[in-house]
Amino acid sequence: MLAVALLLLSLKSVAQNETQAKAIYPRLAKAQAYEAKGFHALDCFAGQVRIHGKRLSRQSFTVFRSEKDKCCGDKVGVGRTDTHGHFLLEPLGEGEYFAAFNSKGTQYTVGFAVIEGYQRCDGTHAELNFKAANQCSLRTYTNVDYSERDCSEDDPACYRK
């Protein structure tokens, strides 16, 4: 009996903590909602793309707004990767998107969500690594630039053009 009472109290506490976390961290709640729908949550759409581990150099890509969780709705923007596979698309509003990269006659697509709209990418970048046409591992990083210098397209650590 005592064990059942303790179990019920702990479940109630966990539920309250989850509700409080959602209230305190609305950004985290939005990110989790997008992730649950299959969209990688991002702060901005900038970074580097690789296909089978190799950089996708000097290729165009297209970003579409999601159409009811399906690819692809309205075209939002077009970009081009640089010699190191870096890409950047500014600005984007909050919402769900798909990006389509082409390589050797195959289209590689990834779904992502921008948590809060942005005019300019600052401080974060993503690494997209495609293993197959619709199989992408996506990791995000926060940039810390102590030198405060602008980078060029030829700088392998630079994702901004």
BELVEN-V525938 format. One record per pair of residues at least 24 apart in sequence whose C-alpha atoms are under 7 Angstrom apart, sorted by sequence separation. I is the first residue (numbers start at 1). J is the second residue. D is the distance in Angstrom with one decimal. If there is no record, write none. Layout:
i,j,d
I,J,D
I,J,D
This chain:
i,j,d
57,81,5.8
58,82,4.9
93,117,3.8
109,133,6.3
110,134,6.4
56,81,7.0
57,82,5.6
58,83,5.6
92,117,5.6
93,118,6.2
108,133,4.3
109,134,5.2
57,83,4.7
72,98,6.7
92,118,5.8
107,133,6.1
108,134,5.8
110,136,6.4
57,84,5.8
58,85,6.9
71,98,6.3
91,118,5.6
92,119,6.8
57,85,4.7
91,119,4.4
55,84,6.2
56,85,4.7
90,119,6.1
91,120,6.0
55,85,4.9
66,96,5.3
90,120,5.8
65,96,6.2
66,97,4.8
90,121,7.0
65,97,4.4
66,98,6.2
64,97,5.5
65,98,6.3
63,97,6.7
64,98,5.2
50,85,6.9
63,98,5.6
64,99,6.3
49,85,5.4
63,99,4.3
48,85,5.2
49,86,6.5
62,99,5.7
63,100,6.4
48,86,4.2
61,99,6.9
62,100,5.3
47,86,5.4
48,87,5.9
61,100,5.6
62,101,6.8
47,87,5.4
61,101,4.6
46,87,5.4
47,88,6.6
60,101,6.8
61,102,6.8
46,88,4.2
45,88,6.0
46,89,6.4
45,89,5.8
39,96,7.0
42,112,6.8
44,114,6.4
40,111,6.4
41,112,5.8
42,113,5.9
43,114,5.6
82,153,6.7
39,111,5.0
40,112,4.4
41,113,4.8
42,114,5.1
43,115,6.1
84,156,6.3
87,159,6.4
88,160,6.4
39,112,4.4
40,113,5.8
41,114,6.0
42,115,6.3
43,116,6.7
86,159,5.0
39,113,5.6
41,115,6.3
53,129,6.5
44,121,5.6
52,129,6.9
47,125,4.6
48,126,6.5
49,127,5.9
50,128,6.1
51,129,5.7
52,130,5.9
34,113,6.5
46,125,5.2
47,126,4.6
48,127,5.0
49,128,4.6
50,129,4.7
51,130,4.7
52,131,5.2
46,126,6.1
47,127,5.6
48,128,6.2
49,129,5.9
50,130,6.2
51,131,6.4
31,115,6.5
30,115,6.7
48,159,6.7
47,159,5.2
46,159,6.7
